[in-house]
């Protein structure tokens, strides 16, 4: 699956857990999420007049509204794609070479939540 089609499919199947997701779709979705959240964070720094990048690592000081709104709009599709990827695995998950995919993507989602959205 290509990058653009993976993003379209992610938004199209926003809450559809019955469909399946390929490995490339999972990777492309999280690449899109990381790039878009980084872009929103930079917009927040520009528009909300924060002149320091150290604010990104402080959990008590929110970065801005663009990043918060965008994160919560892609949070559900991200969880849904993880669930759809898990359903695509035909064998038990611990026998797969892709065993690490799902936990890594959950960790990436949590990191994006803590560092970029709040």
Backbone as a chain_set.jsonl record, in Angstrom:
{"seq": "XXXXXXXXXXXXXXXXXXXXXXXXXXXXXXXXXXXXXXXXXXXXXXXXXXXXXXXXXXXXXXXXXXXXXXXXXXXXXXXXXXXXXXXXXXXXXXXXXXXXXXXXXXXXXXXXXXXXXX", "coords": {"N": [[0.842, -1.169, 0.0], [0.473, 2.248, -0.725], [1.69, 5.449, 0.484], [-0.182, 7.676, 0.488], [-2.62, 6.35, -0.041], [-2.758, 4.725, 2.198], [-3.178, 6.58, 4.218], [-5.642, 7.664, 3.424], [-7.221, 5.363, 3.644], [-6.987, 4.916, 6.369], [-8.446, 7.075, 7.462], [-10.871, 6.585, 6.223], [-11.719, 4.118, 7.236], [-12.301, 4.729, 9.905], [-13.52, 3.855, 12.324], [-13.844, 1.217, 11.859], [-13.363, -1.893, 12.747], [-13.477, -4.35, 11.622], [-12.299, -4.657, 9.174], [-9.11, -5.376, 7.574], [-5.645, -4.566, 8.129], [-2.644, -3.857, 6.479], [0.894, -4.422, 6.979], [2.466, -2.385, 5.912], [0.584, -0.36, 5.766], [0.127, 0.18, 8.472], [2.688, 1.139, 9.227], [2.966, 3.37, 7.48], [0.79, 4.934, 8.335], [1.547, 5.636, 10.967], [3.879, 6.989, 10.438], [2.839, 9.176, 9.033], [1.276, 10.24, 11.128], [3.243, 10.987, 12.987], [4.755, 12.873, 11.511], [2.769, 14.788, 10.906], [1.946, 15.584, 13.475], [4.307, 16.685, 14.437], [4.565, 18.836, 12.685], [2.246, 20.285, 13.414], [2.964, 20.907, 16.027], [5.108, 22.619, 15.57], [3.693, 24.683, 14.313], [2.145, 25.498, 16.487], [4.152, 26.495, 18.153], [4.983, 28.664, 16.655], [2.581, 30.233, 16.329], [1.583, 30.562, 18.924], [3.447, 32.023, 20.147], [5.735, 30.926, 21.412], [9.019, 30.871, 22.138], [10.923, 28.98, 22.623], [12.292, 25.71, 22.352], [12.444, 23.98, 24.405], [10.108, 23.772, 25.691], [8.707, 21.719, 24.583], [9.405, 19.399, 25.915], [8.414, 19.633, 28.435], [5.967, 18.44, 30.43], [3.959, 19.679, 31.861], [3.35, 22.075, 30.693], [1.287, 22.836, 28.181], [1.646, 22.598, 24.63], [0.079, 23.744, 22.544], [-3.045, 24.52, 20.881], [-3.445, 23.531, 18.265], [-1.94, 21.157, 18.012], [-3.076, 19.582, 20.035], [-5.798, 19.302, 19.206], [-5.416, 18.077, 16.706], [-4.067, 15.718, 17.457], [-6.032, 14.355, 18.99], [-7.887, 13.941, 17.012], [-6.697, 12.071, 15.361], [-6.261, 9.978, 17.02], [-8.184, 7.891, 17.489], [-8.323, 6.633, 14.863], [-5.708, 5.662, 14.862], [-5.596, 3.776, 16.962], [-7.521, 2.048, 15.94], [-6.285, 1.137, 13.588], [-4.171, -0.302, 14.679], [-5.606, -2.363, 15.932], [-6.827, -3.484, 13.671], [-4.555, -4.383, 12.334], [-3.636, -6.338, 14.067], [-5.671, -8.203, 13.758], [-5.154, -9.025, 11.2], [-3.062, -10.76, 11.304], [-2.449, -14.098, 10.793], [-1.572, -16.325, 12.228], [-0.984, -17.275, 15.688], [-0.002, -14.442, 17.622], [2.511, -14.444, 18.939], [4.047, -16.206, 17.504], [4.792, -15.01, 15.231], [6.925, -13.119, 13.046], [6.367, -10.52, 13.151], [5.763, -9.771, 15.678], [6.637, -7.684, 17.232], [5.589, -5.38, 16.142], [2.988, -4.351, 16.962], [3.151, -3.759, 19.829], [5.214, -1.843, 19.674], [4.06, 0.2, 18.135], [1.992, 1.006, 19.828], [3.487, 2.055, 21.925], [4.768, 4.138, 20.546], [2.524, 5.703, 19.972], [1.779, 6.466, 22.566], [4.051, 7.932, 23.295], [3.866, 10.021, 21.462], [1.567, 11.157, 22.467], [2.348, 12.074, 25.045], [4.654, 13.695, 24.555], [4.159, 15.356, 22.331], [1.422, 16.144, 22.245], [0.72, 17.053, 24.771]], "CA": [[0.0, 0.0, 0.0], [1.229, 3.484, -0.821], [1.558, 6.375, 1.602], [-1.438, 8.43, 0.422], [-3.758, 5.435, 0.087], [-2.802, 4.269, 3.589], [-3.782, 7.655, 4.998], [-7.068, 7.706, 3.059], [-7.863, 4.188, 4.221], [-7.038, 5.121, 7.811], [-9.575, 7.944, 7.777], [-12.102, 5.979, 5.722], [-12.077, 3.07, 8.196], [-12.056, 5.406, 11.18], [-13.95, 3.028, 13.452], [-14.145, -0.103, 11.325], [-12.373, -2.867, 13.219], [-13.668, -5.621, 10.928], [-11.39, -4.716, 8.029], [-7.738, -5.747, 7.898], [-4.629, -3.565, 7.798], [-1.348, -4.448, 6.152], [2.011, -3.905, 7.759], [2.861, -1.095, 5.345], [-0.416, 0.63, 6.148], [0.419, 0.541, 9.863], [3.888, 1.981, 9.256], [2.688, 4.639, 6.819], [-0.103, 5.725, 9.174], [2.281, 6.212, 12.08], [4.791, 7.989, 9.873], [1.98, 10.343, 8.805], [0.9, 10.811, 12.422], [4.42, 11.629, 13.572], [5.084, 14.066, 10.721], [1.723, 15.801, 11.053], [1.983, 16.127, 14.835], [5.486, 17.544, 14.522], [4.198, 20.06, 11.972], [1.301, 21.017, 14.268], [3.716, 21.425, 17.162], [5.839, 23.798, 15.087], [2.7, 25.753, 14.144], [1.817, 25.997, 17.82], [5.275, 27.298, 18.639], [4.978, 29.928, 15.91], [1.385, 31.043, 16.549], [1.357, 30.849, 20.331], [4.567, 32.861, 20.573], [6.72, 30.288, 22.267], [10.297, 31.032, 21.458], [11.87, 27.975, 23.076], [11.936, 24.329, 22.051], [12.449, 23.185, 25.639], [8.715, 23.63, 26.1], [8.209, 20.444, 24.072], [9.7, 18.319, 26.842], [7.78, 19.886, 29.715], [4.628, 17.877, 30.358], [2.979, 20.534, 32.533], [3.027, 23.222, 29.849], [0.826, 22.38, 26.875], [2.258, 23.287, 23.508], [-0.905, 24.593, 21.906], [-4.307, 23.895, 20.521], [-3.367, 22.8, 16.998], [-1.449, 19.807, 18.263], [-4.07, 18.857, 20.831], [-6.952, 18.96, 18.372], [-5.009, 17.11, 15.684], [-3.776, 14.431, 18.093], [-7.264, 13.654, 19.358], [-8.604, 13.541, 15.803], [-6.071, 10.878, 14.771], [-6.068, 8.969, 18.055], [-9.061, 6.745, 17.228], [-7.84, 5.837, 13.723], [-4.459, 4.985, 15.21], [-5.96, 2.581, 17.725], [-8.241, 1.151, 15.035], [-5.319, 0.498, 12.684], [-3.459, -1.307, 15.468], [-6.521, -3.503, 16.085], [-6.975, -4.123, 12.358], [-3.296, -5.085, 12.038], [-3.612, -7.539, 14.893], [-6.591, -9.165, 13.154], [-4.598, -9.492, 9.928], [-2.101, -11.822, 11.564], [-3.192, -15.357, 10.703], [-1.118, -17.245, 13.266], [-0.886, -16.593, 16.989], [0.885, -13.292, 17.491], [3.855, -14.697, 19.441], [4.781, -17.021, 16.533], [5.035, -14.185, 14.052], [8.095, -12.25, 13.069], [5.839, -9.179, 13.336], [5.317, -9.7, 17.065], [7.046, -6.421, 17.825], [4.891, -4.265, 15.499], [1.874, -3.779, 17.7], [3.604, -3.051, 21.038], [6.001, -0.657, 19.316], [3.158, 1.26, 17.699], [1.298, 1.511, 21.014], [4.466, 2.895, 22.621], [4.911, 5.355, 19.743], [1.317, 6.496, 20.187], [1.864, 7.059, 23.902], [5.1, 8.955, 23.255], [3.292, 11.18, 20.781], [0.61, 11.758, 23.396], [3.003, 12.792, 26.131], [5.615, 14.709, 24.138], [3.682, 16.315, 21.341], [0.08, 16.665, 22.45], [0.579, 17.707, 26.067]], "C": [[0.889, 1.234, 0.0], [0.882, 4.422, 0.33], [0.197, 7.069, 1.607], [-2.648, 7.51, 0.598], [-3.874, 4.876, 1.508], [-3.46, 5.324, 4.484], [-5.278, 7.744, 4.712], [-7.82, 6.537, 3.688], [-7.98, 4.301, 5.742], [-8.201, 6.001, 8.221], [-10.898, 7.343, 7.317], [-12.612, 4.908, 6.688], [-11.819, 3.557, 9.617], [-12.398, 4.543, 12.381], [-14.3, 1.615, 13.014], [-13.065, -1.089, 11.762], [-12.512, -4.212, 12.52], [-12.763, -5.768, 9.714], [-9.99, -5.096, 8.517], [-6.788, -4.632, 7.478], [-3.313, -4.273, 7.528], [-0.259, -3.81, 7.015], [2.444, -2.534, 7.233], [1.857, -0.004, 5.702], [-0.196, 1.087, 7.579], [1.617, 1.48, 9.94], [3.647, 3.343, 8.618], [1.77, 5.521, 7.663], [0.669, 6.39, 10.308], [3.355, 7.184, 11.621], [4.023, 9.283, 9.608], [1.624, 11.018, 10.128], [2.076, 11.557, 13.05], [4.778, 12.913, 12.839], [4.045, 15.16, 10.936], [1.7, 16.396, 12.458], [3.196, 17.03, 15.053], [5.213, 18.883, 13.841], [3.236, 20.905, 12.804], [1.999, 21.616, 15.483], [4.511, 22.664, 16.751], [4.889, 24.971, 14.839], [2.297, 26.346, 15.485], [2.918, 26.875, 18.378], [5.292, 28.657, 17.95], [3.797, 30.804, 16.311], [1.141, 31.401, 18.011], [2.561, 31.511, 20.978], [5.453, 32.189, 21.61], [8.037, 30.296, 21.522], [11.325, 29.995, 21.901], [11.369, 26.574, 22.74], [11.96, 23.459, 23.302], [11.035, 22.977, 26.161], [8.142, 22.294, 25.639], [8.388, 19.313, 25.074], [9.089, 18.529, 28.226], [6.327, 19.44, 29.64], [3.571, 18.777, 30.98], [2.569, 21.739, 31.702], [2.572, 22.727, 28.484], [1.408, 23.226, 25.754], [1.258, 24.214, 22.842], [-2.106, 23.801, 21.437], [-4.263, 23.125, 19.22], [-2.965, 21.347, 17.223], [-2.458, 18.991, 19.057], [-5.247, 18.398, 19.981], [-6.575, 17.905, 17.343], [-4.718, 15.742, 16.298], [-5.055, 13.676, 18.396], [-8.098, 13.289, 18.134], [-7.977, 12.331, 15.129], [-5.848, 9.77, 15.798], [-6.905, 7.72, 17.787], [-8.636, 5.965, 15.988], [-6.545, 5.091, 14.024], [-4.729, 3.701, 15.989], [-6.648, 1.565, 16.824], [-7.284, 0.433, 14.087], [-4.506, -0.554, 13.431], [-4.33, -2.547, 15.638], [-6.681, -4.24, 14.766], [-5.712, -4.886, 11.957], [-3.208, -6.379, 12.833], [-4.521, -8.612, 14.308], [-6.054, -9.743, 11.851], [-3.598, -10.622, 10.118], [-2.833, -13.152, 11.634], [-2.806, -16.353, 11.8], [-1.163, -16.53, 14.618], [0.231, -15.557, 16.955], [2.313, -13.582, 17.962], [4.662, -15.579, 18.508], [5.165, -16.236, 15.286], [6.348, -13.438, 14.198], [7.665, -10.802, 13.292], [5.34, -8.961, 14.76], [5.582, -8.328, 17.666], [6.254, -5.233, 17.276], [3.88, -3.589, 16.403], [2.331, -3.112, 19.002], [4.417, -1.796, 20.734], [5.091, 0.487, 18.899], [2.336, 1.818, 18.863], [2.231, 2.431, 21.804], [4.683, 4.201, 21.874], [3.716, 6.271, 19.934], [1.341, 7.172, 21.554], [2.936, 8.143, 23.974], [4.586, 10.206, 22.566], [2.299, 11.895, 21.687], [1.329, 12.614, 24.436], [3.932, 13.909, 25.662], [5.022, 15.765, 23.217], [2.333, 16.924, 21.673], [-0.098, 17.368, 23.791], [1.893, 18.079, 26.648]], "O": [[1.933, 1.256, 0.651], [-0.092, 4.21, 1.052], [-0.502, 7.052, 2.62], [-3.593, 7.856, 1.307], [-4.979, 4.585, 1.967], [-4.211, 4.987, 5.4], [-6.086, 7.882, 5.63], [-8.925, 6.706, 4.204], [-8.957, 3.838, 6.331], [-8.874, 5.719, 9.212], [-11.933, 7.564, 7.946], [-13.817, 4.811, 6.924], [-11.192, 2.867, 10.421], [-11.644, 4.506, 13.354], [-14.988, 0.896, 13.739], [-11.972, -1.106, 11.196], [-11.739, -5.129, 12.798], [-12.49, -6.885, 9.273], [-9.726, -5.132, 9.719], [-7.094, -3.85, 6.578], [-2.919, -5.178, 8.264], [-0.477, -2.798, 7.681], [2.75, -1.633, 8.014], [2.237, 1.147, 5.916], [-0.324, 2.277, 7.868], [1.572, 2.497, 10.633], [4.076, 4.363, 9.158], [1.955, 6.737, 7.701], [0.472, 7.573, 10.583], [3.703, 8.111, 12.353], [4.51, 10.368, 9.926], [1.67, 12.244, 10.227], [1.9, 12.651, 13.587], [5.071, 13.928, 13.47], [4.395, 16.324, 11.125], [1.459, 17.593, 12.614], [3.114, 18.024, 15.774], [5.584, 19.937, 14.358], [3.401, 22.122, 12.886], [1.658, 22.716, 15.917], [4.578, 23.641, 17.497], [5.233, 26.119, 15.119], [2.126, 27.559, 15.606], [2.64, 27.894, 19.01], [5.578, 29.676, 18.578], [3.977, 31.986, 16.604], [0.549, 32.441, 18.302], [2.679, 31.554, 22.203], [5.871, 32.822, 22.58], [8.142, 29.784, 20.408], [12.504, 30.134, 21.572], [10.175, 26.29, 22.832], [11.532, 22.306, 23.254], [10.8, 22.096, 26.988], [7.193, 21.788, 26.239], [7.602, 18.365, 25.081], [9.24, 17.675, 29.099], [5.542, 20.0, 28.874], [2.391, 18.647, 30.654], [1.544, 22.36, 31.98], [3.392, 22.244, 27.703], [1.633, 24.425, 25.918], [1.576, 25.378, 22.6], [-2.17, 22.58, 21.579], [-4.987, 22.139, 19.078], [-3.583, 20.428, 16.686], [-2.664, 17.814, 18.763], [-5.642, 17.234, 20.037], [-7.319, 16.948, 17.128], [-5.082, 14.716, 15.723], [-5.159, 12.486, 18.097], [-8.945, 12.4, 18.22], [-8.663, 11.624, 14.39], [-5.295, 8.723, 15.46], [-6.386, 6.605, 17.852], [-8.589, 4.736, 16.041], [-6.318, 4.003, 13.494], [-4.145, 2.658, 15.694], [-6.395, 0.365, 16.927], [-7.459, -0.754, 13.815], [-4.185, -1.598, 12.863], [-3.84, -3.668, 15.501], [-6.675, -5.47, 14.732], [-5.8, -5.927, 11.307], [-2.752, -7.4, 12.317], [-4.19, -9.797, 14.35], [-6.456, -10.833, 11.443], [-3.321, -11.364, 9.176], [-3.743, -13.317, 12.446], [-3.643, -17.139, 12.245], [-1.358, -15.316, 14.675], [1.274, -15.77, 16.338], [3.251, -13.001, 17.416], [5.873, -15.698, 18.696], [5.806, -16.776, 14.384], [6.818, -13.163, 15.302], [8.5, -9.947, 13.588], [4.561, -8.039, 15.003], [4.824, -7.866, 18.52], [6.252, -4.17, 17.897], [3.924, -2.372, 16.585], [1.926, -1.979, 19.261], [4.32, -0.801, 21.451], [5.332, 1.634, 19.276], [2.019, 3.008, 18.868], [1.8, 3.474, 22.297], [4.774, 5.26, 22.494], [3.878, 7.486, 20.047], [0.958, 8.336, 21.676], [2.747, 9.159, 24.643], [4.834, 11.322, 23.024], [2.211, 13.123, 21.663], [0.945, 13.76, 24.671], [3.996, 14.962, 26.297], [5.359, 16.945, 23.324], [2.113, 18.106, 21.409], [-0.991, 18.204, 23.928], [1.948, 18.641, 27.742]]}, "num_chains": 1, "name": "protein.A"}
